[in-house]
Amino acid sequence: MNRRAFTVGIGAAAICGIARALEVDDDDAIREILRRRVEVEKRAVGMAVCVVTPTRRRFVAWGSERLGDSQPVTSKTLFEVGSITKVFSALLLADMARRGELGLDDAVARHLPEDFRLPAVNRRQITLADLATHTSGLPRFPALPGTPFSPAWFEAVTRFSVQDFKNWLADFRPRRPAGAEWEYSNAGYALLGLALAHRGGQPYETLLEGRITDRLGLYDTVLYPPPAMQPRLAEGHDSALRPLAPIDLGIFAAAGSLRSTPQDMAHFAASILSGSPITPDEQLVLSVQRPAPPIDGVQALGWELLNAPGGRFVNKDGVTWGQAASMAFDPDRQLAVVVFSNTLPDLRPSRPSGGGIGAADIARHLLRPKIPLGGADGAIY
């Protein structure tokens, strides 16, 4: 994406931080951060960082793909990137809007089978833009048995069917009209994925591959890795470094099921910074912005624009059952940082925005050095 397009809504606040921090320019310093995180703090089994500019991509890693395995993390290791999937879902929405197949302000119900019954407050219907900006009034997930990120809860997520979703939506009573307030919603992105698939006449996976990932040459960015990719899968681990099975989010795939490699995500970041076939889609994604006070910023379609010392930056985090990833962009410096971990972050449910010491705090710190390591209180997933 050209610089002018990518700075939509960002402003020039980050100009004052133009002097680069030592760590983001120093591979040895980044390697030491990862080494401490893996070997001293014992918060991860394997990690990777990509530092990207329009003309250069740097890769630094520490640790292994699996516990007790000598296979080191490489640029081709396949990580679960969690809610970074939402950026791709938003780009697919933008692509369909530019083609005239739908409108961002269309009621979602227009693009779903007739047997969906969606909640409405004061007759305000939920729109596609509401879903993509977390302002639909739908919660993070439907009520499910077990505590979040527990085995029982993930089993319930996997088994939650389209019919279960229809039943829940028909009975759900929002606390506020759609468009009124920001509330992070994986349920909203699941509904968005179903609407896009129905309107496009193809499964979400097929649409995403044909219109977004293949266009960019992201051939290692997939929802369901084929057998040939299995040996490169990073194993997930809980916060005690115990191995975990891969995620299966079922109908919530559009909210967080993508796998990708550092190489692919660096290529994606570079394509945004320097211009690519998705430039018009990225312009549209960033042109829609809604207030998001809980994250101290604003919400675009998929992306978050977060306030920070040194200037607002563009961000998206992802957390799964046993892995984490984070992408952070400084458009004024034409710089992106992408971080991966094959271990569940130290989540802090007492903090309303989620939080987590894993990938997000490192990405923020490298991009905005005044944000301390361990201080990613705004990480959401």
N, C-alpha and C positions, 0 to 999 in steps of 0.2 A: 504494500500500500504506500502511496506517496505520502510524504510528510504532512502536507496540508490536509489530506483526508483524515489521517490518523489523529490529528490534533483537534478534531471537532470536539468542542466542549472542554478541552483540557486547559487552554490558555497558556500563558508563558511563565507561570509561577515557578517552574523548575529551572528557569534560566539562572537563578541565583546559585543553584547547585551544580553548575556546569563543570566545576573542578572535580575530576573523578576521584572516587575513594580508592585508597590503595588496594583494598581487598578485591574489588571487582576487576581490577587490572592485573592482579597477581595470582597466577595459577597455584603457586605454592601456598599462598595465604588461604585460598579456597580449599585446597587439599587438606590443610591443617584443620579447618572448620569441620570438614567431613570426617577426618580421622578422629577428632575428639568426639564427634557425635556418635560414631560407630564404636570406637575402642575404649573411650574413657567414660562417656555418659551412658553407653549401652542403650541408646535410643533407636538404633537401626542396625540392620544386618548389612545392607548395601545402599549406597546413595550415589547420585550423579548430579552435576550442575552443568548447564550449558549457558555460556555468555555469548550473546548474538548481537552483531551490528549488521548494517546492510551489506558489508563487504567481508565479514569475518565471523566464523563460528568456532568457539573454543569449548572443549569438553574436558571435565575433570571428574574423576570418580574415586570412590573408596569402598572397600568391602566386597561381598560376594552376592551372587544372585539368589543363593539358597543357604540356609543355616547348615554349617558343617560341610559345605561344598567349596572346593578350591576355585570354581569358575568365577572369575571376577566380573563385576558389573562393567559392561561395555556400552558403546554408543548404540549397539543393536539389541540390547536387553529390552524385553517387552514388559513395560510396567502398566499397572492399572492407573489411569489418570483421573478416575472419578468424575467430579463435577465439571472438569474442563470440557467434558462431553457437551455441556450446556452451550458453550460457545459455538460448537459445531452445529448443534440443533438450531441456534439462533441464525447462523449463516445459511442454513437450509431454508429457514423461514424467509430470510431476506431474499434469497435466490428466487423463491416462488413468488414473492411479492413483486420483484422487479420484472418477472415474466408475465405479470398480470393474472396469475392463477388464483390469487387471493389478495386481500388487503390487510395491512397490519391491524387496522381497527375493525376488521370483521368480527362479528360474534362467533365464538368458537363453535357454537351449535350449527352454524352453516356448513361446517366442514367435518361433521361427525355423522355416523349413522343415526337414523331417526329415533332409535330406541334409547339414546342418551338423554337424560334429564338433568340439566345443569342448574345449580342453585343461583338465585338472583335476589338481591336486596334492593328494595325500592325500584324494582323493574330494571335495574342496571345489569345488562348481560355482560358476562365475561368475554373479553376480546382476546385475540391472539397476542397482541402487545401486552396485555395484562399478564398473561401466562409467562411471557419471555422476560418480563421485568419484575417478577415476583410481587405483583400487585393484584392478583386475582382474588384474594381472600381465602384461597385454599391453604391448608397447613403444610408443614414440611413433608409429612407422610400421613396417610390415613391411620386411624388408631389400629395398632397391631399388638398381638401378644408379645410379652417379653420386653426388656429394656432395650433402647437403641444400641445397636452394635453387639447385642448378645446373640448366641447361636439360635435361640428360639425366635428372636426378632428377624434375623436374616432368613431363616426358613420360612417365616410368614411372608416376608417380602417376595421370595422366590415363588411361593405358591399363590400369591395374590393374582387372580385372573381378571380378564377384561370384564367378565360378568360381575365379579366382586367389586370392581371399580365402578361399574354402572350403578350397582345397588348402593354403594357408599355415597356416590355423588347425588343420587336421588334423595337420600336421607339427610345429607349434610346441610347444616344451617350456618352460613358465615356470620361472623360478628360484625361485619362492616360491608359496605358496597364494594364491588370490584373497582379498582383504580384508586381507592381512598388511601391505602397505606401499604408500605413495604412489609412483606413477611416471606422469608425464604421458603420456597415450596418445590420439593421434588415431585410432589403430586401434580403440581401445575405443569412441570416439564414432561411428565408422563402423558398428561392429557394433550399437550402440544404435539408430542411425537405421534400420538394416535391420530390427531387431526391432520397433520402433514401427510401421514401415510394414506389416510382415507382420501384426501384431496388429490394426492399424487397418483393414486391408484396402484401403489407398490408398497412393499414393506419398508419401514423406516430405514433399515439397514441398506436396502438396495438404493433408495433415494440418496442417502448420505454418501454412499460410495460413488454413485454415478455423477452426482452434482457437485460434491465438495472434495472428498479426499482424493479421488482419482484425478480430478482436474489439477490438483496441486502436486501430484506425484507422491502422495503420502500412502504408499502401499503397505506400510507396516502399522497403519492406524486403522484398527478394526474392532468391531464389537465382539466377534467370535473367532478367535485365532484358529486357522486350519491346522491340521496335523503337522505340516512342515514348520510352523512357527512354535510349536509346543516346547522344543528344547531351549528356546530363548526366553521363555516366560520367567519373570521374576516371581519367586515364591513369596506370598504374603506372610506376615508375622504379627502377632499381637504385641502389646506394649511390654510383655515379659519375654519377648523374642521367641515365642513358641510358633511353629509353622501353622499356617491356616490354609484352608482350601480356597481356590479362586472364587471370586464373586459371581453371582448370577442374580441380577436385579429384575429379571422377568420383564413385566410390562413397563417397568421404570427405566428401561434401557436408555431412552433419550435423555435421562437426567444424569446418568453417570456410569455407563458400562464400557466406554471406549478403553482399549489398550493402545499404547503407542511406545515408541522408542525415543531416547534422547535425540537421535539423528533426525527422526521425523519431526519432532516438536521444535527442534532448532530450525529445520527447514520451514516449518509453518511460521515461526516467529520472524524469520528473515523475509518471508513472502509478505508479511504484513508491513514490515518496516520499509521494504524497498519497492513494493508494488508487485501485483500478481494478478492472475485471472479473477481473484475474489475481491479486488479493490472496490468495485461498486457495491458488493454485498457488505463489506466492512464499513463503508461509508454509511450505508443505511442502518447497520447494526448500532453504530455510535451516534446516529442522529436522533435516536429516541432515548431520552434520559428522564428518569423520575427520581424524586427525592428518596433517599434511603438512610435516614438518621441512625438506625442501629449499627450501620457499618461506617458511619462518619464519611459519607460520600454520596454518590448518585449511582443509580442502576441504569445501565444501557441494556440492550438486548443481549443477554448472555454475560457480557463483561461488566465488571464493577469499576468505577472511577473513584479512587480512595484519596482522601486528604491525608497529607503527611508533611513533616518537616522537610523542606526542600522542594515541595510542590506535589500536586496531585499526580497520581500515576494510575495506569490501567492494569487491572488484575483479575485473575481467576484462580481459585484453589480447588483441589479435588482430594477427597478422602474416601477410601473404601474400607472394607472390613479389615484389611491388613496392609494397605499401602497409601501413599500420599504423593501429590504432585502440586506444583504451583507455577504459574506464569505471571510475570510482572514486567510491564513496559514503561520506559521513560521516553515519551515521544519527542521531547525537546532535545534529548541527547542521542536519539535514535539508538536506543539500547534496550535489550530485553534479557531477562534472566529466567531460566527455567530450571526447576529443581525437582528431583525424584527421590523417593524413599520406598523401600520394599517392606516397611514396617508401619503399623498403626501409630499415628502421632499420640503424644500425651495430650489427650483431649480434656477440656475443662468445662464440663456441663454447667457448673455454677455461673459461668460467664455467659450472658444472654446471646452473644454473637458466636459462640462456639469455641473458638480459639484452638490452639494446638502448637506444640513444639515438634516439628517434623520437617516438612519441606517449606511451608509458608514463611516461617520466621527467617529462614536463610535467604529466600528470594527477596523478601522485603529489606532485610539488612544489607544485602549486596547492592540493591538498587538505591536505597535510602539509608545511608550509614547511621543516621541518628535514630533509626528504629533498632533497638537492641536485639541481639539473638535471644531467643526465648520469649520475645514480646509480640508474637503474632496474634494478639487478642482479637483481631478482626477476621481471622480466617473462617470462612464459611464453606459448607459443602452440602 
